[in-house]
């Protein structure tokens, strides 16, 4: 997978201009419209890792209903590693997904055994933990360690496809190295954390899968899909079948 610097070196001057406009719009929008969640106020790698594992295939609003109680009960990786699995399952039950609690406890045990209780900052070491893939590893790197790395999930893929016409060559776009490289090439020079959070929030709030609110989107003036509507849908939400 190309690094951010490698991706930026390959970008044409025109692509760099588009990338700067795109990322600047996202950062500015996030400053005004970004959501607040308790894990976003933390820079603790353990707390952020736990939040990201809870957020897998689960809405942030639902995670917020249990996150603070979880952190109060298991305030350190050592406490979670020693916790009875059934107690953890009971606390996380509202989030669904069978096996989530086991993966979180297993990850905590691995951190204690392999890394003396310190969540690693290295991407490969993070991905070696149970239940941690590329997205979660990068999210921890960005939000806990300040690494300048892009995030690619369903929301981000949808925004890149609609706004910039970026399509992966694989059916599962989040596994496509080209999509990750494109995402890396769009990173701003400053404010990477805010940019990543802004993309996640924009996809959840505005550029949604169904009935996106295009007239409220900060990317509407540069959006490939919106411009292709020939103005017929300006001022109204664009049906998903036109965008997808």
VOBA-1610 file (N, C-alpha, C; in pm, whole numbers, padded with zeros to 5 digits, always signed):
BEGIN
Unk+00085-00121+00000Unk+00000+00000+00000Unk+00088+00125+00000Unk+00070+00216-00094Unk+00158+00333-00104Unk+00147+00421+00019Unk+00256+00486+00053Unk+00251+00583+00162Unk+00189+00712+00112Unk+00151+00798+00206Unk+00092+00927+00170Unk+00187+01007+00083Unk+00315+01012+00120Unk+00410+01092+00043Unk+00426+01038-00098Unk+00427+00904-00111Unk+00438+00845-00244Unk+00317+00881-00329Unk+00197+00874-00268Unk+00075+00904-00340Unk+00074+01049-00385Unk+00117+01139-00298Unk+00118+01280-00332Unk+00218+01310-00443Unk+00331+01240-00444Unk+00430+01265-00549Unk+00376+01226-00686Unk+00290+01123-00690Unk+00237+01079-00818Unk+00123+01166-00866Unk+00062+01246-00778Unk-00053+01328-00816Unk-00011+01438-00913Unk-00094+01464-01014Unk-00068+01572-01108Unk-00098+01705-01039Unk-00047+01818-01095Unk-00078+01948-01036Unk-00228+01973-01026Unk-00304+01936-01129Unk-00449+01957-01125Unk-00512+01874-01014Unk-00464+01750-00999Unk-00519+01665-00894Unk-00487+01720-00756Unk-00368+01780-00741Unk-00333+01838-00611Unk-00423+01957-00578Unk-00458+02037-00678Unk-00548+02150-00656Unk-00685+02100-00611Unk-00736+01999-00681Unk-00865+01942-00643Unk-00858+01884-00503Unk-00750+01814-00474Unk-00734+01755-00342Unk-00732+01858-00232Unk-00663+01969-00255Unk-00657+02075-00154Unk-00795+02137-00132Unk-00868+02160-00241Unk-01002+02217-00228Unk-01095+02121-00156Unk-01085+01994-00188Unk-01167+01890-00127Unk-01141+01882+00024Unk-01014+01868+00061Unk-00981+01852+00202Unk-01011+01979+00282Unk-00987+02096+00222Unk-01015+02222+00292Unk-01164+02236+00321Unk-01247+02196+00225Unk-01391+02203+00244Unk-01437+02112+00356Unk-01378+01993+00363Unk-01415+01897+00469Unk-01375+01950+00606Unk-01253+02001+00619Unk-01204+02051+00748Unk-01289+02169+00795Unk-01321+02261+00705Unk-01403+02377+00741Unk-01543+02335+00783Unk-01599+02240+00711Unk-01734+02190+00745Unk-01734+02124+00882Unk-01630+02044+00909Unk-01624+01974+01037Unk-01617+02073+01154Unk-01546+02183+01136Unk-01533+02283+01242Unk-01670+02338+01282Unk-01761+02347+01186Unk-01894+02402+01213Unk-01998+02295+01246Unk-01983+02177+01189Unk-02093+02078+01194Unk-02053+01943+01253Unk-01927+01925+01288Unk-01883+01795+01338Unk-01954+01752+01465Unk-01968+01622+01481Unk-02036+01566+01597Unk-01941+01553+01716Unk-01998+01550+01836Unk-01922+01532+01959Unk-01952+01395+02019Unk-01847+01320+02047Unk-01860+01191+02115Unk-01749+01182+02220Unk-01773+01109+02328Unk-01672+01106+02437Unk-01535+01057+02394Unk-01529+00959+02304Unk-01398+00908+02262Unk-01321+01010+02178Unk-01390+01107+02121Unk-01321+01208+02042Unk-01250+01311+02130Unk-01282+01312+02258Unk-01214+01401+02351Unk-01090+01335+02412Unk-01064+01212+02375Unk-00953+01136+02431Unk-00841+01122+02330Unk-00718+01113+02382Unk-00602+01077+02300Unk-00539+00949+02356Unk-00609+00885+02447Unk-00561+00762+02509Unk-00574+00646+02409Unk-00463+00584+02372Unk-00470+00479+02269Unk-00563+00363+02305Unk-00565+00324+02432Unk-00654+00215+02474Unk-00799+00256+02457Unk-00836+00375+02502Unk-00974+00420+02492Unk-01017+00433+02347Unk-00928+00481+02263Unk-00962+00497+02122Unk-00973+00361+02053Unk-00885+00268+02086Unk-00894+00134+02029Unk-01027+00069+02067Unk-01065+00081+02192Unk-01192+00023+02236Unk-01310+00086+02163Unk-01306+00217+02147Unk-01414+00286+02074Unk-01421+00237+01930Unk-01307+00225+01864Unk-01306+00182+01725Unk-01356+00038+01710Unk-01326-00047+01806Unk-01376-00184+01800Unk-01527-00187+01825Unk-01577-00098+01907Unk-01721-00089+01928Unk-01792-00033+01806Unk-01726+00057+01734Unk-01788+00125+01620Unk-01798+00037+01497Unk-01735-00078+01497Unk-01740-00166+01380Unk-01884-00210+01353Unk-01934-00172+01237Unk-02070-00206+01193Unk-02177-00162+01293Unk-02149-00053+01364Unk-02241-00002+01466Unk-02240+00149+01461Unk-02355+00212+01479Unk-02362+00357+01471Unk-02295+00421+01592Unk-02241+00539+01569Unk-02174+00612+01677Unk-02272+00646+01789Unk-02395+00676+01753Unk-02495+00710+01855Unk-02519+00592+01949Unk-02526+00472+01893Unk-02546+00353+01977Unk-02424+00326+02063Unk-02306+00341+02006Unk-02183+00321+02084Unk-02176+00420+02199Unk-02219+00543+02176Unk-02215+00645+02282Unk-02300+00606+02402Unk-02399+00520+02382Unk-02487+00480+02492Unk-02420+00385+02590Unk-02309+00322+02548Unk-02241+00228+02638Unk-02095+00261+02661Unk-02037+00346+02578Unk-01892+00369+02583Unk-01845+00419+02719Unk-01908+00522+02772Unk-01861+00581+02898Unk-01869+00480+03013Unk-01977+00402+03018Unk-01990+00300+03122Unk-01880+00195+03107Unk-01849+00159+02982Unk-01744+00060+02958Unk-01609+00110+03007Unk-01576+00234+02974Unk-01447+00289+03015Unk-01439+00306+03166Unk-01550+00341+03228Unk-01549+00350+03375Unk-01524+00213+03438Unk-01584+00109+03383Unk-01570-00024+03441Unk-01436-00087+03407Unk-01387-00061+03286Unk-01259-00119+03242Unk-01170-00003+03198Unk-01117+00067+03295Unk-01045+00191+03266Unk-00904+00169+03215Unk-00856+00046+03217Unk-00723+00016+03165Unk-00725-00116+03091Unk-00626-00135+03006Unk-00617-00259+02930Unk-00597-00378+03023Unk-00535-00355+03138Unk-00513-00464+03233Unk-00645-00510+03294Unk-00733-00417+03325Unk-00863-00453+03380Unk-00946-00531+03280Unk-00943-00490+03155Unk-01019-00562+03054Unk-00961-00701+03029Unk-00829-00711+03028Unk-00766-00841+03005Unk-00802-00941+03113Unk-00827-00893+03236Unk-00860-00981+03348Unk-01010-00997+03369Unk-01091-00930+03288Unk-01235-00927+03312Unk-01301-01059+03271Unk-01402-01102+03347Unk-01482-01219+03305Unk-01553-01188+03173Unk-01542-01277+03077Unk-01598-01252+02945Unk-01748-01225+02951Unk-01819-01296+03036Unk-01964-01278+03042Unk-02001-01138+03089Unk-01921-01080+03178Unk-01947-00943+03223Unk-01930-00844+03108Unk-01826-00864+03028Unk-01802-00776+02915Unk-01914-00792+02812Unk-01954-00915+02787Unk-02065-00940+02693Unk-02192-00869+02738Unk-02221-00875+02866Unk-02343-00813+02917Unk-02340-00662+02896Unk-02225-00602+02917Unk-02214-00456+02902Unk-02226-00414+02756Unk-02174-00497+02665Unk-02174-00464+02523Unk-02295-00519+02448Unk-02383-00587+02515Unk-02497-00650+02449Unk-02579-00554+02362Unk-02603-00429+02404Unk-02682-00339+02320Unk-02621-00312+02182Unk-02490-00336+02167Unk-02423-00309+02039Unk-02440-00422+01938Unk-02480-00540+01985Unk-02494-00652+01894Unk-02359-00705+01847Unk-02361-00785+01742Unk-02245-00852+01682Unk-02186-00955+01778Unk-02221-01078+01754Unk-02170-01188+01835Unk-02018-01195+01819Unk-01951-01210+01930Unk-01806-01224+01927Unk-01730-01094+01947Unk-01800-00979+01950Unk-01729-00853+01969Unk-01658-00850+02104Unk-01729-00890+02210Unk-01669-00887+02344Unk-01546-00975+02352Unk-01555-01094+02292Unk-01440-01185+02293Unk-01320-01122+02222Unk-01341-01059+02109Unk-01231-00996+02037Unk-01168-00883+02118Unk-01250-00806+02187Unk-01198-00694+02267Unk-01116-00744+02385Unk-01164-00849+02450Unk-01087-00907+02562Unk-00959-00971+02509Unk-00970-01042+02397Unk-00850-01105+02339Unk-00747-01000+02298Unk-00794-00888+02242Unk-00702-00781+02204Unk-00632-00725+02327Unk-00708-00706+02436Unk-00649-00655+02559Unk-00544-00752+02613Unk-00575-00880+02610Unk-00479-00980+02657Unk-00351-00977+02572Unk-00368-00963+02440Unk-00251-00959+02352Unk-00165-00836+02380Unk-00229-00723+02406Unk-00154-00600+02436Unk-00074-00616+02565Unk-00134-00679+02665Unk-00066-00702+02792Unk+00052-00798+02774Unk+00028-00907+02701Unk+00130-01011+02688Unk+00243-00969+02593Unk+00208-00905+02482Unk+00310-00875+02381Unk+00375-00739+02399Unk+00298-00643+02452Unk+00346-00504+02452Unk+00344-00441+02591Unk+00344-00524+02693Unk+00351-00476+02832Unk+00240-00376+02865Unk+00124-00396+02803Unk+00010-00311+02834Unk+00004-00181+02759Unk+00097-00160+02664Unk+00097-00036+02584Unk+00043-00066+02445Unk-00061+00004+02405Unk-00114-00013+02270Unk-00007+00030+02170Unk+00029-00055+02075Unk+00136-00018+01981Unk+00090+00090+01883Unk+00186+00167+01832Unk+00157+00269+01732Unk+00183+00220+01591Unk+00258+00111+01578Unk+00294+00058+01448Unk+00174-00011+01383Unk+00153+00014+01254Unk+00036-00039+01184Unk+00035-00191+01182Unk+00149-00252+01153Unk+00154-00399+01148Unk+00128-00460+01284Unk+00181-00399+01389Unk+00157-00450+01523Unk+00011-00434+01564Unk-00047-00324+01526Unk-00190-00305+01555Unk-00274-00409+01482Unk-00242-00432+01355Unk-00321-00530+01277Unk-00301-00672+01327Unk-00197-00696+01403Unk-00175-00830+01457Unk-00267-00860+01575Unk-00334-00757+01627Unk-00423-00776+01742Unk-00555-00837+01696Unk-00617-00923+01776Unk-00746-00981+01740Unk-00850-00874+01713Unk-00921-00888+01602Unk-01031-00796+01571Unk-00988-00663+01511Unk-00859-00645+01482Unk-00810-00517+01430Unk-00765-00534+01285Unk-00831-00460+01195Unk-00795-00460+01055Unk-00728-00329+01017Unk-00715-00306+00887Unk-00647-00187+00839Unk-00716-00059+00884Unk-00848-00055+00872Unk-00920+00067+00911Unk-00900+00098+01059Unk-00923+00000+01145Unk-00910+00024+01289Unk-00768+00062+01326Unk-00670-00005+01265Unk-00530+00027+01293Unk-00500+00171+01255Unk-00546+00214+01140Unk-00521+00352+01097Unk-00597+00452+01183Unk-00718+00418+01225Unk-00794+00508+01310Unk-00721+00532+01442Unk-00665+00426+01500Unk-00588+00440+01623Unk-00462+00522+01597Unk-00395+00496+01487Unk-00276+00574+01454Unk-00308+00723+01443Unk-00417+00754+01376Unk-00454+00894+01354Unk-00501+00961+01482Unk-00601+00902+01547Unk-00669+00968+01658Unk-00594+00958+01791Unk-00510+00856+01807Unk-00435+00842+01933Unk-00291+00888+01921Unk-00229+00866+01804Unk-00087+00893+01789Unk-00055+01008+01693Unk-00158+01066+01635Unk-00137+01181+01547Unk-00072+01149+01414Unk-00081+01025+01369Unk-00023+00987+01241Unk-00108+01044+01126Unk-00041+01084+01020Unk-00110+01141+00905Unk-00144+01030+00805Unk-00252+00959+00836Unk-00296+00847+00753Unk-00444+00865+00720Unk-00484+00819+00603Unk-00624+00829+00560Unk-00704+00711+00615Unk-00834+00732+00623Unk-00927+00626+00663Unk-01021+00598+00547Unk-01051+00471+00527Unk-01143+00432+00421Unk-01245+00335+00479Unk-01370+00381+00489Unk-01480+00293+00526Unk-01594+00315+00427Unk-01709+00258+00455Unk-01821+00269+00362Unk-01859+00414+00334Unk-01863+00496+00438Unk-01897+00637+00420Unk-01796+00710+00333Unk-01669+00688+00360Unk-01563+00755+00285Unk-01564+00710+00139Unk-01581+00581+00116Unk-01587+00529-00021Unk-01701+00594-00098Unk-01815+00608-00032Unk-01931+00670-00098Unk-01902+00815-00136Unk-01839+00890-00047Unk-01807+01030-00075Unk-01705+01041-00189Unk-01601+00959-00186Unk-01500+00964-00291Unk-01560+00928-00427Unk-01649+00831-00428Unk-01712+00790-00553Unk-01804+00899-00607Unk-01888+00952-00521Unk-01985+01052-00566Unk-01919+01186-00600Unk-01834+01233-00511Unk-01779+01368-00527Unk-01668+01375-00631Unk-01580+01274-00633Unk-01462+01281-00718Unk-01459+01173-00827Unk-01558+01086-00829Unk-01561+00982-00931Unk-01456+00875-00912Unk-01410+00855-00788Unk-01307+00755-00759Unk-01374+00620-00739Unk-01339+00524-00823Unk-01395+00389-00815Unk-01282+00289-00797Unk-01301+00193-00713Unk-01203+00086-00698Unk-01222-00019-00805Unk-01122-00103-00822Unk-01130-00212-00920Unk-01183-00339-00858Unk-01198-00340-00726Unk-01249-00458-00657Unk-01393-00435-00612Unk-01468-00544-00602Unk-01607-00533-00557Unk-01613-00476-00416Unk-01520-00517-00331Unk-01512-00464-00195Unk-01406-00352-00197Unk-01454-00230-00215Unk-01362-00118-00238Unk-01267-00094-00122Unk-01309-00127+00001Unk-01222-00099+00115Unk-01101-00192+00118Unk-01097-00294+00032Unk-00979-00381+00023Unk-00893-00346-00098Unk-00929-00241-00171Unk-00860-00205-00295Unk-00745-00109-00264Unk-00619-00148-00291Unk-00506-00058-00265Unk-00516+00075-00338Unk-00579+00074-00457Unk-00593+00199-00533Unk-00682+00299-00460Unk-00785+00250-00394Unk-00875+00338-00318Unk-00802+00397-00199Unk-00725+00314-00130Unk-00647+00363-00016Unk-00544+00466-00062Unk-00480+00439-00177Unk-00380+00534-00229Unk-00446+00666-00266Unk-00564+00659-00326Unk-00637+00782-00360Unk-00673+00859-00235Unk-00718+00787-00132Unk-00753+00853-00006Unk-00631+00918+00057Unk-00518+00851+00053Unk-00395+00908+00108Unk-00355+01036+00033Unk-00376+01037-00098Unk-00334+01151-00178Unk-00416+01276-00149Unk-00532+01259-00087Unk-00621+01373-00059Unk-00598+01434+00079Unk-00511+01375+00159Unk-00489+01425+00294Unk-00440+01569+00292Unk-00491+01653+00382Unk-00444+01792+00390Unk-00306+01799+00453Unk-00239+01911+00435Unk-00107+01929+00497Unk-00119+01946+00646Unk-00231+02000+00691Unk-00258+02016+00835Unk-00402+01975+00863Unk-00426+01933+00987Unk-00563+01901+01026Unk-00611+01766+00976Unk-00521+01666+00973Unk-00560+01534+00924Unk-00666+01471+01013Unk-00652+01487+01143Unk-00753+01432+01234Unk-00891+01490+01204Unk-00899+01621+01193Unk-01027+01687+01167Unk-01081+01648+01029Unk-00991+01632+00934Unk-01032+01590+00799Unk-01096+01451+00803Unk-01029+01357+00869Unk-01083+01221+00876Unk-01217+01217+00948Unk-01226+01288+01060Unk-01352+01292+01133Unk-01460+01360+01049Unk-01422+01463+00975Unk-01517+01532+00890Unk-01574+01442+00782Unk-01490+01362+00719Unk-01538+01268+00618Unk-01637+01169+00679Unk-01602+01115+00796Unk-01691+01019+00861Unk-01825+01082+00894Unk-01822+01205+00945Unk-01947+01273+00982Unk-02028+01314+00860Unk-01959+01360+00756Unk-02030+01400+00634Unk-02105+01281+00575Unk-02041+01164+00575Unk-02106+01045+00522Unk-02222+00998+00607Unk-02214+01022+00738Unk-02320+00980+00829Unk-02436+01079+00833Unk-02408+01207+00807Unk-02508+01312+00827Unk-02565+01371+00697Unk-02482+01382+00595Unk-02521+01458+00475Unk-02515+01374+00349Unk-02398+01320+00319Unk-02382+01236+00199Unk-02417+01092+00234Unk-02543+01074+00275Unk-02588+00944+00323Unk-02618+00850+00206Unk-02632+00722+00238Unk-02659+00623+00133Unk-02793+00649+00067Unk-02892+00688+00145Unk-03025+00716+00094Unk-03062+00861+00121Unk-03119+00927+00021Unk-03164+01066+00031Unk-03057+01161+00084Unk-02943+01167+00020Unk-02839+01262+00063Unk-02886+01406+00048Unk-02845+01490+00142Unk-02884+01631+00140Unk-02779+01711+00062Unk-02781+01701-00068Unk-02675+01760-00151Unk-02670+01912-00138Unk-02785+01976-00117Unk-02787+02121-00108Unk-02717+02171+00018Unk-02695+02083+00115Unk-02628+02120+00239Unk-02482+02076+00242Unk-02438+02013+00136Unk-02305+01952+00135Unk-02197+02053+00099Unk-02088+02056+00171Unk-01978+02149+00141Unk-01904+02115+00012Unk-01932+01997-00044Unk-01865+01955-00166Unk-01950+01975-00290Unk-02067+02034-00277Unk-02161+02041-00390Unk-02103+02114-00510Unk-02019+02215-00488Unk-01966+02291-00601Unk-01860+02215-00679Unk-01804+02108-00620Unk-01703+02030-00690Unk-01746+01887-00713Unk-01866+01851-00674Unk-01912+01712-00677Unk-01946+01669-00820Unk-01881+01565-00866Unk-01903+01513-01001Unk-02048+01470-01019Unk-02101+01397-00923Unk-02237+01346-00937Unk-02339+01459-00934Unk-02321+01555-00845Unk-02415+01666-00835Unk-02414+01750-00962Unk-02295+01774-01017Unk-02287+01854-01140Unk-02349+01781-01259Unk-02344+01648-01258Unk-02401+01569-01367Unk-02553+01566-01365Unk-02613+01619-01256Unk-02759+01620-01250Unk-02816+01732-01336Unk-02728+01815-01397Unk-02771+01924-01487Unk-02863+02024-01421Unk-02850+02036-01288Unk-02926+02137-01218Unk-03069+02097-01188Unk-03115+01982-01238Unk-03254+01944-01219Unk-03289+01915-01074Unk-03187+01877-00999Unk-03213+01838-00862Unk-03155+01935-00761Unk-03107+02048-00808Unk-03048+02145-00716Unk-03153+02196-00618Unk-03110+02207-00492Unk-03202+02253-00389Unk-03285+02143-00328Unk-03269+02019-00378Unk-03341+01907-00322Unk-03246+01791-00298Unk-03287+01697-00216Unk-03206+01577-00196Unk-03209+01493-00323Unk-03094+01434-00355Unk-03084+01353-00476Unk-03112+01207-00441Unk-03203+01142-00511Unk-03234+01002-00482Unk-03111+00914-00493Unk-03102+00814-00407Unk-02983+00728-00403Unk-02961+00656-00534Unk-03068+00621-00606Unk-03049+00545-00730Unk-02976+00627-00836Unk-02981+00759-00827Unk-02910+00844-00922Unk-02761+00849-00886Unk-02731+00836-00757Unk-02594+00853-00710Unk-02517+00724-00705Unk-02583+00615-00676Unk-02512+00490-00650Unk-02482+00414-00779
//
